[in-house]
Amino acid sequence: MTTSLPKKLIIATRESRLAMWQAQHVQARLQSLYPDCVIELLGMTTRGDQILDRTLSKVGGKGLFVKELETAMLDGRADMAVHSLKDMPMDVPEGLQLTAVLEREDPRDAFVSNDFAALNQLPAGAVVGTSSLRRQAALMAQFPHLNIKPLRGNLDTRLRKLDQGEYAAIILAAAGLKRLGLPQRIRSYIEPEESLPSAGQGAMAIEIADNNPELAAWLAPLNDLTTAQAVHAERAVSKAFGGSCQIPLAAHAVIDGAQMRLRAFIALPDGTKIVRAEASGPSSQGAELSAQVVKQLQQQDAAAILAQCLAETAQA
């Protein structure tokens, strides 16, 4: 284990308010660990921030939000990047690694509306905004009378579109609203039984170059083992099926004591077909539980659902 202490660290981050909050949170945590270290933020705009007129599934998916940050690490401009783990592609590029996962915030989806208290109060034809095919599928399966429309932009942009009357309600991650001090905007929480969260939802991760064991050791105190076990199991399920924004896929693990319960689903975007799977066992055996869930989904012809999702995306 390293005995030296860091003198200067640079954190690459997107410049949205939520991304900056996350980077500043890591900055403060590191500053408390290493008070003599100079810790700077390198704010960047990603392709995902620039393309706002199309859904992620049509323009390249999650990687649009991280590529510039990863390039900054690979060329030495930054030591690390802080990400919302649900926005991270399942395959980390060669030369990089996820080295720490921070304690998870609320992983649930949140119902946000100025006029209605819950999903079941929305009238037929009400316009509901979401950026996620996973949320879209879950909503359309339960509430086929609603009009689900794409919603892009950072969290503040999405709230502004709601407030301007473009949507009757929008669905957001509860974690982002809580982190930005906006829990009052949440009219109700959507429990996992209604809308199972995406892999990594509510968790933050730190990415670094994989040839820097000293930096990995400095960051190790930030890693929350329980959260890490849960999200790695979730991401393993997502990765087995391509883990892209083109597929309505949920994977969510809950750890109670030393036991993990892992649930997942794969669906068609319109919610007309959803296959579900679940496994439970020791939290130290996340890989085995992930494999069980993947096998269950495969046995329910998940491959046919995936093929149809990809074909629909290609035609769009």
KAGIJO-V150716 format. One record per residue. RES is the residue in one letter. PHI is phi in radians with two decimals (999 if undefined). OMEGA is omega in radians with two decimals (NA if undefined). D_FIRST is the distance of its C-alpha to the first C-alpha in Angstrom with 1 decimal. Layout:
RES:PHI:OMEGA:D_FIRST
RES:PHI:OMEGA:D_FIRST
//
This chain:
M:999:-3.10:0.0
T:-1.12:3.09:3.8
T:-1.91:3.12:6.5
S:-1.42:3.13:9.3
L:-2.10:-3.11:11.4
P:-1.20:3.10:13.6
K:-1.78:3.11:17.2
K:-2.63:3.11:19.0
L:-2.35:3.12:18.8
I:-2.10:-3.10:21.7
I:-1.86:3.06:22.5
A:-1.44:-3.12:25.3
T:-2.64:2.91:27.7
R:-1.15:-3.04:31.2
E:-1.74:3.05:33.7
S:-1.13:-3.07:35.3
R:-1.07:-3.14:35.3
L:-1.21:3.12:33.2
A:-1.08:3.12:30.6
M:-1.14:3.10:30.5
W:-1.04:-3.11:30.1
Q:-1.12:3.13:27.1
A:-1.14:3.13:25.4
Q:-1.18:3.07:26.4
H:-1.11:3.10:25.0
V:-1.15:3.10:21.5
Q:-0.99:-3.13:22.1
A:-1.17:3.11:23.0
R:-1.09:3.14:20.1
L:-1.20:-3.14:17.6
Q:-1.10:3.11:19.9
S:-1.23:3.10:19.7
L:-1.36:-3.03:15.9
Y:-2.28:-3.00:16.0
P:-1.09:-3.13:19.6
D:-1.61:-3.11:19.7
C:-1.51:3.01:18.7
V:-1.52:-3.08:21.7
I:-2.12:-3.07:21.7
E:-2.01:3.07:24.7
L:-1.85:3.05:26.4
L:-1.95:-3.12:28.0
G:-1.35:-3.09:30.9
M:-2.45:3.02:32.4
T:-1.82:-3.10:35.4
T:-1.77:3.08:35.0
R:-1.05:3.12:37.8
G:-1.13:3.10:37.6
D:-1.32:-3.04:38.5
Q:-1.50:-3.09:41.3
I:-1.64:-3.04:43.1
L:-2.07:-3.06:44.6
D:-1.74:3.12:47.9
R:-2.40:3.13:46.7
T:-1.27:-3.13:44.5
L:-1.01:-3.10:41.1
S:-1.11:-3.10:42.3
K:-1.79:-3.05:44.8
V:-2.13:3.05:42.7
G:2.24:3.00:39.5
G:1.42:-2.95:37.5
K:-1.09:-3.09:34.1
G:-1.05:3.13:32.7
L:-1.11:-3.09:35.0
F:-1.60:-3.02:32.8
V:-2.20:-3.00:29.5
K:-1.00:-3.12:30.5
E:-1.10:3.12:30.8
L:-1.15:-3.14:27.5
E:-1.18:3.09:25.8
T:-1.08:3.13:27.7
A:-1.08:3.09:26.5
M:-1.28:-3.09:22.8
L:-1.16:3.13:23.8
D:-1.70:2.98:25.8
G:1.54:3.11:23.3
R:-1.36:-3.14:25.2
A:-2.42:3.11:22.7
D:-1.56:-3.06:18.9
M:-2.74:3.02:19.5
A:-2.31:3.10:22.4
V:-1.87:-3.08:23.3
H:-2.26:2.77:25.7
S:-1.23:-2.99:28.0
L:-1.11:3.14:26.8
K:-1.18:3.11:30.4
D:-1.62:-3.11:31.1
M:-1.50:3.00:28.4
P:-1.00:-3.10:29.8
M:-1.24:3.11:28.7
D:-1.75:3.09:27.6
V:-1.42:-3.08:24.8
P:-1.03:3.09:25.7
E:-1.01:-3.13:24.2
G:1.68:-3.12:21.4
L:-2.22:3.11:20.3
Q:-2.66:2.94:18.5
L:-1.49:-3.00:18.6
T:-1.97:3.13:15.1
A:-2.64:3.06:16.1
V:-2.09:-3.09:19.5
L:-1.43:-3.11:20.8
E:-0.97:-3.02:23.1
R:-1.31:2.95:26.4
E:-1.51:3.13:29.6
D:-0.92:-3.08:33.0
P:-1.49:-3.00:33.2
R:-1.33:2.93:37.0
D:-1.39:-3.11:39.5
A:-2.15:3.06:41.7
F:-1.60:-3.08:45.5
V:-2.14:-3.12:46.5
S:-2.73:3.07:50.2
N:-1.61:-3.00:52.6
D:-2.16:-3.06:55.5
F:-2.29:-3.04:54.3
A:-1.64:-3.08:52.2
A:-2.84:-3.13:51.0
L:-0.99:-3.05:51.2
N:-1.28:3.08:54.1
Q:-1.69:-3.09:56.2
L:-1.27:3.12:56.2
P:-1.34:3.10:59.7
A:-1.00:3.12:60.4
G:1.49:3.12:59.5
A:-1.06:-3.09:57.1
V:-1.52:3.14:54.6
V:-2.05:-3.10:50.9
G:-1.76:3.02:48.2
T:-2.72:3.10:44.9
S:-1.62:-2.92:42.7
S:-1.95:3.03:41.5
L:-1.12:3.09:43.3
R:-1.06:3.13:41.6
R:-1.13:3.13:43.2
Q:-1.01:-3.12:46.4
A:-1.10:-3.13:46.8
A:-1.10:-3.14:46.1
L:-1.18:-3.07:48.6
M:-1.19:3.10:51.3
A:-1.16:-3.07:51.1
Q:-1.67:-3.05:51.9
F:-2.30:-3.06:53.9
P:-1.13:3.14:55.7
H:-1.42:-3.13:58.2
L:-1.51:3.12:55.6
N:-1.84:-3.08:55.2
I:-1.55:-3.12:51.6
K:-2.20:-3.13:50.9
P:-1.09:3.13:47.9
L:-2.44:3.14:46.0
R:-1.97:-3.14:43.7
G:1.87:3.10:42.1
N:-1.26:-3.01:39.4
L:-1.04:-3.14:39.8
D:-1.13:3.11:42.1
T:-1.10:-3.13:44.3
R:-1.14:3.11:44.6
L:-1.12:3.14:45.7
R:-1.12:3.12:48.1
K:-1.11:3.06:49.7
L:-1.11:-3.08:50.2
D:-1.15:3.10:51.7
Q:-1.44:3.05:54.1
G:1.56:-3.14:55.5
E:-1.28:-3.11:54.3
Y:-2.38:3.01:52.9
A:-1.35:3.13:54.0
A:-2.80:3.03:50.4
I:-2.34:3.12:47.0
I:-1.96:-3.11:44.0
L:-2.26:3.00:40.6
A:-1.29:3.14:37.1
A:-1.03:-3.06:37.2
A:-1.02:-3.11:33.6
G:-1.11:3.12:34.6
L:-1.12:3.14:37.6
K:-1.19:-3.11:35.7
R:-1.14:-3.13:32.9
L:-1.61:3.09:35.7
G:1.26:-3.10:37.6
L:-2.09:-3.11:40.4
P:-1.11:-3.13:40.5
Q:-1.19:3.10:44.3
R:-1.33:-3.12:44.9
I:-1.41:3.10:44.0
R:-1.40:3.08:47.4
S:-2.81:3.08:46.0
Y:-1.63:3.09:42.9
I:-1.74:-3.03:43.3
E:-1.21:-3.13:41.9
P:-0.95:3.12:40.0
E:-1.15:3.12:43.2
E:-1.59:-3.11:45.0
S:-2.52:-3.10:42.4
L:-1.12:-3.09:39.2
P:-1.13:3.09:36.3
S:-1.41:3.13:34.6
A:-1.01:3.08:31.2
G:1.45:-3.06:28.5
Q:-1.05:3.14:31.2
G:1.57:-3.11:30.1
A:-1.90:3.04:26.3
M:-1.91:3.13:24.4
A:-2.29:3.10:21.6
I:-1.93:-3.13:19.3
E:-1.92:3.13:19.5
I:-2.45:2.99:17.5
A:-1.18:-3.04:17.7
D:-1.47:3.12:16.0
N:-1.83:-3.06:15.0
N:-2.26:-3.11:12.4
P:-1.11:3.11:8.9
E:-1.13:3.10:7.9
L:-1.11:3.10:10.7
A:-1.03:3.12:10.0
A:-1.18:3.11:6.9
W:-1.12:-3.09:9.4
L:-1.52:-3.06:12.0
A:-0.92:-3.14:10.7
P:-1.10:-3.14:12.5
L:-1.47:-3.07:15.7
N:-1.32:3.09:15.8
D:-1.72:-2.98:18.7
L:-1.06:-3.10:18.6
T:-1.08:3.12:22.4
T:-1.11:-3.12:23.2
A:-1.06:3.13:20.8
Q:-1.07:-3.10:22.5
A:-1.15:-3.03:25.9
V:-1.27:3.09:25.6
H:-1.17:3.07:24.1
A:-1.15:3.12:27.1
E:-1.08:-3.09:29.5
R:-1.17:3.10:28.3
A:-1.14:3.08:28.6
V:-1.14:-3.12:32.3
S:-1.07:-3.11:32.9
K:-1.08:-3.11:31.4
A:-1.09:-3.11:33.7
F:-1.99:3.06:36.7
G:1.69:3.01:35.7
G:0.84:-3.10:34.3
S:-2.03:3.10:36.4
C:-1.24:-3.13:38.6
Q:-1.46:-3.04:41.6
I:-2.17:3.02:41.1
P:-1.25:-3.07:41.8
L:-2.33:3.07:38.8
A:-2.10:3.04:37.2
A:-2.65:-3.04:34.2
H:-2.50:3.13:33.1
A:-1.99:3.04:31.1
V:-2.12:3.14:31.3
I:-1.94:3.11:29.1
D:-2.17:-3.04:30.8
G:1.18:3.13:28.9
A:-1.85:-3.08:27.4
Q:-1.95:3.10:30.1
M:-1.98:2.97:30.2
R:-2.03:-3.07:33.5
L:-2.00:3.11:33.4
R:-2.14:3.13:36.5
A:-2.69:2.94:37.5
F:-2.56:2.97:40.6
I:-2.22:-3.03:42.0
A:-2.47:2.89:45.2
L:-1.38:-3.08:47.8
P:-0.99:-3.12:47.8
D:-1.54:3.07:51.1
G:1.30:-3.10:49.9
T:-1.31:3.05:52.7
K:-2.47:3.10:50.4
I:-2.37:3.03:47.1
V:-1.96:-3.03:45.4
R:-2.17:3.12:42.9
A:-2.61:-3.12:40.5
E:-2.71:3.05:38.4
A:-2.57:3.11:36.1
S:-2.34:3.12:34.5
G:3.00:-3.12:32.0
P:-1.04:-3.11:28.6
S:-1.14:3.10:26.2
S:-1.34:-3.10:23.6
Q:-1.97:-3.11:26.2
G:-1.02:-3.13:26.5
A:-1.12:3.13:26.8
E:-1.17:3.13:29.7
L:-1.16:3.09:31.4
S:-1.04:-3.14:31.2
A:-1.08:3.10:32.8
Q:-1.10:-3.12:35.6
V:-1.14:3.12:36.3
V:-1.04:-3.13:36.5
K:-1.09:3.12:38.9
Q:-1.06:-3.14:41.0
L:-1.16:3.12:41.4
Q:-1.09:-3.14:42.2
Q:-1.21:3.10:44.9
Q:-1.71:3.06:46.5
D:1.15:3.07:46.9
A:-1.04:-3.12:44.2
A:-1.05:3.13:44.6
A:-1.17:3.10:48.1
I:-1.14:3.13:46.9
L:-1.05:-3.12:44.2
A:-1.07:-3.14:46.8
Q:-1.19:3.10:49.2
C:-1.06:-3.10:46.6
L:-1.18:3.11:45.8
A:-1.16:3.13:49.5
E:-1.16:3.12:50.4
T:-1.14:-3.13:47.7
A:-1.12:-3.13:49.0
Q:-1.42:-3.03:52.5
A:-1.20:NA:51.7
//
